[in-house]
Amino acid sequence: MIKVNNTRRAINIILVCNAILFSYVETFVPLPFPVPGLKLGLANIITIIAIVFLNYKDVVFIVVFRCMAMAFLAKGIIALVLSLSAGFLSATVMWFLYTKAYGIFSIRGISIAGAIVHNVVQVIIASIILGENILFCYLPILLIASVITGFFIGFIGELAVKQIQKKGLLYKCQNS
Amino acid sequence: MSEFINIKTKTSTEFVTECKKSALSKMDAGIKLVISITFAFSIFICKNPISFFIISAFICVSTIFSGISKNVIIKNITPFIVMILLPYVFSIVILKSILLFCNGNFYFFENNTITAIFRTLKIILLSYIGCLYLCSTSIWAVASLFDKLFSPLKRLSVPVSDYIRILVIILCGVPKSAGSAKDIIIQNFTSIRNKNRFDIREFFKTITNSVVAIIANSFQNVEQVHEILNNKNSYRLDSYHYKASKKDLFGVFFFVIIITLLILIEKNFVPSLF
């Protein structure tokens, strides 16, 4: 029993490492429409893959450990607060939409919803930290941009999910 | 397993860039944590601008003693600037532009804006203190210290040590996966580069292929990670023990002097000196 759990955990650890790598990779990918405060969110591909193939606990594990490791590696305490709260809530919303409303939302739609939640939470936390509501003026721009980035990430995520299914990569984890 | 790096000597930022062995990195992790937390709190408690200046000066001196390169500092401050500061500045610009169009009034610096700028500077300093701590402390020391700090949770059956161990395994696994991922990305993107016409469909297909190839490639390490997880002796956290050195005593001495100075300033005993 312990060994099965450890296999699952080992897969989670590897997915977290990949998510961290994608976060670094995206710093080298220029956005076609540069918006201050906006990232492509390549690491969310891993969240989408985890939502499709793993359970909620694993998704939370991946998001929480990714944010903590990123804070350790480069980003610091403030980024931890922002990314942990936004990442956790967006992953929860995406998980809820995937399990309860997959017929209504495709993976692209789920990714867009996740991106919107992520940006809204980040603006809320940032305005709490700064003690200013003025940041909400910027929210409409961020929302439009997050729809576009969410669509792109969802598109890549969807293709990645199909390929992973084809190759049977996460079959071991689904069965454990 | 031998490919995993030695975490007893590596600091967290060494994965990003090199960090020299410095006076600050040789200090005890516990003492540094206490000093960092006290300064982080004092930034927000202190009301006098002179106190704020003294704390900033102390942090500048600590940076010199830490031997951290400019690149590391920039890398740590950038997320804060990108995630908070830039959206904030843009929000001000948007709001002021709307006001300008509607009322014809344009006052960029209002009282609350100046207060917010001062608060932002404090948050940058707070973030920077965290950066200094992580840059100058080995992962092993931080992990052992956190294991000790959260030990009361173990009584509530929270597997704190297991979680910290997992975090350490992740931190050590990233550089290992980075090497193979880089090769995959280069291999996949050279075919796009060689073509004259940019095809967006092919671009996304290449990204997807790279993502799947990286995941597939990393799954070759599942057995290795599984082995590490099963072997309780690998990446086992040592219990943290306080070790005082001359550098620690020197650091504590300066810390006490500065805290005393800050208290005197805040209680209005020193303003005549300035």
Interface residues (C-beta under 8 A of the other chain):
Chain A: I2 K3 N6 T7 R9 A10 I11 I13 I14 L15 V16 C17 N18 I20 L21 F22 Y24 V25 P36 G37 K39 L42 I45 I49 F65 M68 A69 F72 L73 A74 K75 G76 I77 I78 A79 L82 Q122 V123 A126 I129 L130 G131 E132 I134 L135 F136 C137 Y138 I141 L142 F152 F155 I156 L159 A160 Q163 I164 K167 L169 K172
Chain B: S12 T13 F15 V16 K75 N76 P79 F80 V82 M83 I84 L86 P87 Y88 V89 F90 S91 I92 I94 L95 I98 N112 A116 R119 T120 I123 L126 S127 Y128 G130 C131 L134 I139 V142 I166 L167 I169 I170 L171 G173 V174 S177 A178 A181 I185 F204 K205 I207 T208 N209 V211 V212 I214 I215 A216 S218 F219 N221 V222 E223 V225 H226 L229 N230
